[in-house]
Amino acid sequence: MKLVIKIILASIVSTFAFIGAMGAANPWPAFAVGFGSWFLLIWSLTPSGGIKQDRREREQAMEDLMREWERTRRNRY
């Protein structure tokens, strides 16, 4: 659903930018907006390694915490 909304938004922005470029004296800024919207769409769809790394580090920290908790729990009894 999120992908569909992004595609529709990029389509609307680029359509108006390209229509505006047809009547403009200097069409390059409008071309930049039109192609930039598609660039941002593609960029938002590429996976980010940083997010996966952060998640992996959090999972590792949680596993370490659970191991430590289990060790201290066993030593009590």
Secondary structure in CASP SS format (residue, H / E / C, confidence):
PFRMAT SS
TARGET T0000
AUTHOR 0000-0000-0000
METHOD secondary structure of the structure
MODEL  1
M C 1.00
K H 1.00
L H 1.00
V H 1.00
I H 1.00
K H 1.00
I H 1.00
I H 1.00
L H 1.00
A H 1.00
S H 1.00
I H 1.00
V H 1.00
S H 1.00
T H 1.00
F H 1.00
A H 1.00
F H 1.00
I H 1.00
G H 1.00
A H 1.00
M H 1.00
G H 1.00
A C 1.00
A C 1.00
N C 1.00
P C 1.00
W H 1.00
P H 1.00
A H 1.00
F H 1.00
A H 1.00
V H 1.00
G H 1.00
F H 1.00
G H 1.00
S H 1.00
W H 1.00
F H 1.00
L H 1.00
L H 1.00
I H 1.00
W H 1.00
S H 1.00
L H 1.00
T C 1.00
P C 1.00
S C 1.00
G H 1.00
G H 1.00
I H 1.00
K H 1.00
Q H 1.00
D H 1.00
R H 1.00
R H 1.00
E H 1.00
R H 1.00
E H 1.00
Q H 1.00
A H 1.00
M H 1.00
E H 1.00
D H 1.00
L H 1.00
M H 1.00
R H 1.00
E H 1.00
W H 1.00
E H 1.00
R H 1.00
T H 1.00
R H 1.00
R H 1.00
N H 1.00
R H 1.00
Y C 1.00
END
